[in-house]
Amino acid sequence: MVYSQLIIFIAYIIAGIFISFLFDFFRILRKCIKTNNLATYIEDTIFWIMVFLVLFFVSSKFKYMDLRFYNFFGLLIGGIFYFLTISKIIIKYGVKILSFFKKILKDFVNLCRIKK
């Protein structure tokens, strides 16, 4: 019994890390691509749907939808661990990579306009 609860707790820690990574992904997008309010609302909705799907998957896979305090505690620990360790690195390099591809796409579009 305790062993299965430990496995479930670890699964929720991993889910917390994954959700935090998704959050950083949307932060990177917002830093590189300026959007209006409607696009921001759509991005937020997509993020929360993805969070729901991750939690639904983990809950149904490991605990048959029975939520306990330690499940939420595991999510919190996973999120805190992610943000204290690799979040800044992910954002830093994610912004650089996305900005690089954004510049390449912009140059390609400009090149196509000249060819006409």
Rosetta silent file (secondary structure, phi, psi, omega in degrees, C-alpha in Angstrom):
SEQUENCE: MVYSQLIIFIAYIIAGIFISFLFDFFRILRKCIKTNNLATYIEDTIFWIMVFLVLFFVSSKFKYMDLRFYNFFGLLIGGIFYFLTISKIIIKYGVKILSFFKKILKDFVNLCRIKK
SCORE:     score description
SCORE:     0.000 S_00000001
   1 L     0.000  -48.707 -179.919    0.000    0.000    0.000 S_00000001
   2 H   -66.017  -37.309  179.769    2.706    2.472    0.951 S_00000001
   3 H   -62.280  -44.422  179.910    4.762    1.435   -2.075 S_00000001
   4 H   -66.836  -35.149  177.025    1.886    2.163   -4.478 S_00000001
   5 H   -67.108  -35.642  176.535    1.290    5.540   -2.811 S_00000001
   6 H   -64.957  -41.568  177.989    4.982    6.365   -3.272 S_00000001
   7 H   -62.767  -43.107  178.529    4.740    5.506   -6.980 S_00000001
   8 H   -64.117  -42.640  178.396    1.650    7.704   -7.303 S_00000001
   9 H   -59.817  -44.829  178.488    3.396   10.529   -5.445 S_00000001
  10 H   -64.352  -38.787  177.888    6.388   10.310   -7.815 S_00000001
  11 H   -61.679  -39.278  178.573    4.018   10.271  -10.809 S_00000001
  12 H   -72.565  -31.535  173.619    2.450   13.507   -9.590 S_00000001
  13 H   -62.994  -44.926  178.821    5.878   15.079   -9.060 S_00000001
  14 H   -64.104  -39.572  176.420    6.704   14.234  -12.683 S_00000001
  15 H   -62.275  -39.483  177.207    3.325   15.645  -13.763 S_00000001
  16 H   -63.000  -39.668  176.644    4.137   18.863  -11.870 S_00000001
  17 H   -64.812  -44.945 -178.932    7.449   19.107  -13.708 S_00000001
  18 H   -64.255  -42.972  178.528    5.751   18.501  -17.057 S_00000001
  19 H   -63.961  -38.768  177.674    3.016   21.086  -16.382 S_00000001
  20 H   -64.985  -37.540  175.812    5.679   23.606  -15.368 S_00000001
  21 H   -64.043  -41.894  176.005    7.506   22.901  -18.633 S_00000001
  22 H   -59.962  -41.164  178.420    4.262   23.548  -20.537 S_00000001
  23 H   -60.973  -44.342  177.576    3.901   26.816  -18.660 S_00000001
  24 H   -64.503  -35.623  177.479    7.431   27.816  -19.668 S_00000001
  25 H   -58.811  -45.076  178.927    6.670   26.873  -23.272 S_00000001
  26 H   -70.140  -32.227  174.691    3.805   29.369  -23.312 S_00000001
  27 H   -64.264  -41.187  178.092    5.993   31.959  -21.579 S_00000001
  28 H   -62.388  -45.156  178.439    8.601   31.528  -24.324 S_00000001
  29 H   -58.669  -42.380 -178.614    5.937   31.978  -26.988 S_00000001
  30 H   -69.134  -29.786  178.040    4.719   35.174  -25.343 S_00000001
  31 H   -73.392  -32.325 -174.344    8.234   36.592  -25.120 S_00000001
  32 H   -94.977  -30.724 -176.041    8.961   35.945  -28.791 S_00000001
  33 L  -123.371  112.939  178.873    5.593   36.478  -30.433 S_00000001
  34 L   -78.308  129.379 -178.096    3.521   39.458  -29.450 S_00000001
  35 L  -127.184  161.719  176.454   -0.189   38.678  -29.566 S_00000001
  36 L   -83.010  179.940 -175.683   -3.415   40.533  -28.976 S_00000001
  37 H   -63.212  -39.410 -179.631   -5.797   39.814  -26.096 S_00000001
  38 H   -62.378  -44.540  178.448   -7.893   37.298  -28.020 S_00000001
  39 H   -63.717  -36.857  177.917   -4.832   35.216  -28.924 S_00000001
  40 H   -64.112  -43.008  177.570   -3.688   35.374  -25.296 S_00000001
  41 H   -62.597  -40.973  178.783   -7.064   34.070  -24.112 S_00000001
  42 H   -64.633  -43.867  177.283   -6.884   31.250  -26.652 S_00000001
  43 H   -60.014  -43.961  178.898   -3.335   30.365  -25.526 S_00000001
  44 H   -62.192  -41.292  178.811   -4.465   30.343  -21.891 S_00000001
  45 H   -63.922  -43.129  177.982   -7.404   28.104  -22.740 S_00000001
  46 H   -61.929  -42.849  178.612   -5.134   25.700  -24.624 S_00000001
  47 H   -58.731  -48.324 -176.455   -2.733   25.644  -21.667 S_00000001
  48 H   -69.775  -30.846  173.817   -5.476   24.806  -19.169 S_00000001
  49 H   -65.384  -42.036  178.525   -6.914   22.119  -21.441 S_00000001
  50 H   -64.250  -40.604  176.892   -3.450   20.570  -21.633 S_00000001
  51 H   -61.453  -45.237  178.290   -3.100   20.744  -17.830 S_00000001
  52 H   -58.734  -44.893 -178.981   -6.470   19.060  -17.466 S_00000001
  53 H   -63.657  -40.444  178.066   -5.457   16.306  -19.898 S_00000001
  54 H   -63.387  -47.481 -179.190   -2.167   15.674  -18.072 S_00000001
  55 H   -67.003  -37.466  177.193   -3.902   15.497  -14.692 S_00000001
  56 H   -63.297  -44.297  179.299   -6.701   13.353  -16.077 S_00000001
  57 H   -61.756  -49.611 -177.973   -4.177   10.935  -17.574 S_00000001
  58 H   -63.927  -42.958 -179.140   -2.105   10.691  -14.397 S_00000001
  59 H   -63.892  -43.153 -177.661   -5.191   10.376  -12.194 S_00000001
  60 H   -75.217  -29.864 -177.565   -6.778    7.682  -14.304 S_00000001
  61 H   -76.685  -39.917 -169.524   -3.535    5.789  -14.851 S_00000001
  62 H  -109.802  -19.875 -174.873   -2.255    5.700  -11.286 S_00000001
  63 L  -143.721   14.557  176.104   -5.077    6.226   -8.820 S_00000001
  64 L    52.476   43.391  174.912   -8.431    5.711  -10.523 S_00000001
  65 L    66.350   15.878  178.161   -9.397    9.367  -10.087 S_00000001
  66 L   -92.019  105.158 -176.602   -9.046    9.256   -6.302 S_00000001
  67 L   -91.704  131.356  177.750   -7.388   12.560   -5.389 S_00000001
  68 L  -120.866  168.549  179.771   -5.553   12.833   -2.088 S_00000001
  69 H   -58.877  -40.662 -176.464   -3.632   15.649   -0.468 S_00000001
  70 H   -67.572  -20.116  174.045   -0.298   14.108   -1.400 S_00000001
  71 H   -64.268  -48.901  179.433   -1.289   14.236   -5.091 S_00000001
  72 H   -67.924  -34.852  177.063   -1.491   18.020   -4.971 S_00000001
  73 H   -64.295  -39.767  176.395    1.601   18.153   -2.794 S_00000001
  74 H   -63.312  -41.895  176.211    3.469   16.129   -5.452 S_00000001
  75 H   -59.738  -44.709 -179.656    2.361   18.574   -8.162 S_00000001
  76 H   -62.962  -45.441  179.443    3.569   21.465   -6.031 S_00000001
  77 H   -62.395  -43.198  178.992    6.934   19.814   -5.319 S_00000001
  78 H   -62.028  -43.452  178.590    7.415   19.016   -9.026 S_00000001
  79 H   -64.459  -45.574  179.526    6.607   22.587  -10.027 S_00000001
  80 H   -63.385  -43.539  178.347    8.878   24.117   -7.396 S_00000001
  81 H   -58.675  -46.152 -179.882   11.697   21.727   -8.308 S_00000001
  82 H   -61.844  -49.826 -175.802   11.383   22.626  -11.994 S_00000001
  83 H   -67.222  -29.251  179.492   11.251   26.386  -11.416 S_00000001
  84 H   -83.621  -16.805 -175.225   14.195   26.347   -9.006 S_00000001
  85 H  -108.129  -65.485 -169.129   16.432   24.204  -11.224 S_00000001
  86 L  -116.523    1.064 -176.956   16.017   24.422  -14.988 S_00000001
  87 H   -58.989  -47.422 -178.010   13.241   26.920  -15.732 S_00000001
  88 H   -63.111  -37.530  179.436   15.583   29.860  -16.348 S_00000001
  89 H   -67.831  -44.517  179.679   17.780   27.768  -18.638 S_00000001
  90 H   -60.493  -45.127 -179.323   14.785   26.478  -20.616 S_00000001
  91 H   -65.734  -45.306 -178.122   13.418   29.993  -21.052 S_00000001
  92 H   -57.990  -52.990 -177.229   16.803   31.464  -21.980 S_00000001
  93 H   -77.122  -29.716  175.986   17.588   28.922  -24.672 S_00000001
  94 H   -63.796  -41.546  177.273   13.966   28.533  -25.751 S_00000001
  95 H   -64.792  -42.038  178.985   13.753   32.262  -26.483 S_00000001
  96 H   -63.105  -44.962 -178.219   17.029   32.111  -28.403 S_00000001
  97 H   -66.013  -47.196 -179.234   15.927   29.118  -30.471 S_00000001
  98 H   -65.619  -37.925  177.347   12.457   30.500  -31.218 S_00000001
  99 H   -64.684  -37.923  177.827   13.901   33.935  -32.060 S_00000001
 100 H   -62.099  -48.406  179.465   16.373   32.274  -34.436 S_00000001
 101 H   -67.611  -33.281  176.732   13.608   30.408  -36.266 S_00000001
 102 H   -64.360  -41.115  178.181   11.450   33.523  -36.258 S_00000001
 103 H   -65.956  -41.934  178.434   14.294   35.454  -37.929 S_00000001
 104 H   -62.403  -44.143  178.875   14.806   32.705  -40.518 S_00000001
 105 H   -63.760  -41.169  179.033   11.088   32.682  -41.323 S_00000001
 106 H   -64.244  -43.859  177.345   11.022   36.465  -41.562 S_00000001
 107 H   -62.829  -39.932  178.996   14.063   36.449  -43.909 S_00000001
 108 H   -63.852  -43.870  178.686   12.438   33.732  -46.029 S_00000001
 109 H   -63.151  -43.037  178.324    9.197   35.723  -46.330 S_00000001
 110 H   -63.033  -39.159  178.442   11.169   38.844  -47.269 S_00000001
 111 H   -64.726  -40.650  178.854   13.115   36.848  -49.869 S_00000001
 112 H   -66.426  -34.198  177.876    9.892   35.506  -51.377 S_00000001
 113 H   -67.357  -37.302  179.995    8.504   39.046  -51.634 S_00000001
 114 H   -68.276  -36.639 -177.322   11.577   40.196  -53.565 S_00000001
 115 H   -66.092  -25.490 -179.260   11.304   37.307  -56.066 S_00000001
 116 L   -68.409    0.000    0.000    7.824   38.377  -57.170 S_00000001
